[in-house]
Amino acid sequence: MEIQVPLDKNDVCILIPTLNEEATIKQLIEDFQAEGFENILVIDGHSRDRTRQLAEESGARVVVQEGKGKGQAVQEAFQLIEDPYTVMIDGDGTYLASDIYTVLNPLIEGHADQTIGNRFANFEPEAFTKLNLTGNKVLNKLFGLAYGVWLEDILTGYRGFNKRSIKGLNLNEMGFEIETEITVESVKHEMKVEVVPITYVARHSSADTKLNPMRDGFKIGKTIFRMARLHNPMFYFGIFGSLLTLSGIVVGVYVVNEWLSGVTRIPMTILTALLIMTGIQMFIFGMLSDLVVSLHRETMRMMRKNNER
């Protein structure tokens, strides 16, 4: 697939966050160069192998990040980039450079501020373990429930940005939660996000994954839930309200059953009332917070329209 409108490929920065990617980084850079893209920035997280050396020898600009973690690397890189378009891709060789046209087209045509490469559109059988595949689908569903926007692959490492979207992101996450935060920020600021199909291939035999499915999956889920507090408070507080109210009902059923048997459980009766009342209060607080967020969102929307004018 080729770019449908004229483009100076030097206007596109290829951003590659790396950590010990010597098995794949050279080939990835050469693949992009074969497509005509020479503006390549490798932000390295203090690799202990030859990643930086191979990247420099291949003609990429290499910057060693000051902090640690993928999220920190992306934040530092975004501060350096001033190009009209940026394509971010993992350096582990699981994505194809040739898919860059699919990622770039909606940005160049003005249809999107950000593009998300959907790995599930075409992936090799060995590319996902069963645990990773299940975890990704669960987290995508959780994101949809929390934010009301159903994107097929919020955790993809292949993304495209225009300059406006990069400068509009307020990022704080330091680890693998960064993709989630980028997606949440995009939804929060009502950026135009388009999902595009890409190919996802099996990891190179010499390239070890840095992702711990259980630990990092839990962190990503926690990030989705925590950030919903400011974007969709009804979802956030509704979860707490539902848990408290259901707990109160369960305890209440036991209390009533005991009372029918002639046993009065005063402390548990008080606990039942407290749980149900607190649960209802959580729902009320969620509704009030949702109203405040809606008013704030509308105010920000009006301000953006005025700025555009």
URZI-V268974 format. One record per run of one state. SS is the DSSP state (h for helix, s for strand, l for the rest). FROM is the first residue (numbers start at 1). LEN is the number of residues. If there is no record, write none. Layout:
BEGIN
ss=<SS:SS>
from=<FROM:FROM>
len=<LEN:LEN>
END
This chain:
BEGIN
ss=<l:h:s:l:h:l:s:l:h:l:s:l:h:l:s:l:s:l:h:l:s:l:h:l:s:h:l:h:l:s:l:h:l:h:l:h:l>
from=<1:9:12:19:25:35:40:45:51:58:61:65:70:81:85:89:95:96:97:109:114:124:130:148:159:163:168:178:189:193:201:213:232:233:261:266:309>
len=<8:3:7:6:10:5:5:6:7:3:4:5:11:4:4:6:1:1:12:5:10:6:18:11:4:5:10:11:4:8:12:19:1:28:5:43:1>
END
